Amino acid sequence: DAKTTQPNSMESNEEEPVHLPCNHSTISGTDYIHWYRQLPSQGPEYVIHGLTSNVNNRMASLAIAEDRKSSTLILHRATLRDAAVYYCILINAGGTSYGKLTFGQGTILTVHP
Amino acid sequence: SQTIHQWPATLVQPVGSPLSLECTVEGTSNPNLYWYRQAAGRGLQLLFYSVGIGQISSEVPQNLSASRPQDRQFILSSKKLLLSDSGFYLCAWGQGLHSPLHFGNGTRLTVT
């Protein structure tokens, strides 16, 4: 599976936008970019995913670079409840991936009041 | 709507004792099912996945096993627990090759 690289940690203030970067320079044409987040003592929660075009949902936006070698998860107005570990994961739509997720270390997001 | 149930929430077991963790999914049929483990302060590790009844694939060799006796039931077992089996065990389901995974609330296992 292609590898992703994320910063170990980021900080933000409440009510401000947060841009969480992810590099995936070896991404293949059939790799989907998924984002999950994990709050303390809880299971991971799906946030958003995309293939080539930017995506928006009620939780966040996903901006994908034109060459697809990087992407950015955007939280438009951070709240204290957004403090979590954010994981950027690639899932190959073909082959024998069967939707398996390979989690890296993720980015620890701290939100200050 | 779909829901996933995982129990128990916490478990303390002595070394050498057996283990059985159960996960059930409601509101969907023929899901892909997964067991993950997260050691303290570390990332998630995929243990087993299943694409159908009786079909189990193991990702990491160890003293754990998994079974899928029914379409929406996934069980993680061990005959004899080791100290290193302590961790946060998470069950998840998904539909399709690149659809999102939905996780349960997890079982925190402490082996003493």
Interface residues (C-beta under 8 A of the other chain):
Chain A: Y32 H34 Y36 S41 Q42 G43 P44 E45 Y46 H49 I91 N92 A93 G94 S97 Y98 G99 K100 L101 T102 F103 G104 Q105 G106
Chain B: N32 Y34 Y36 G43 L44 Q45 L46 Y49 V51 S57 E59 F88 L90 A92 G94 G96 L97 H98 S99 P100 L101 H102 F103 G104 N105 G106 R108
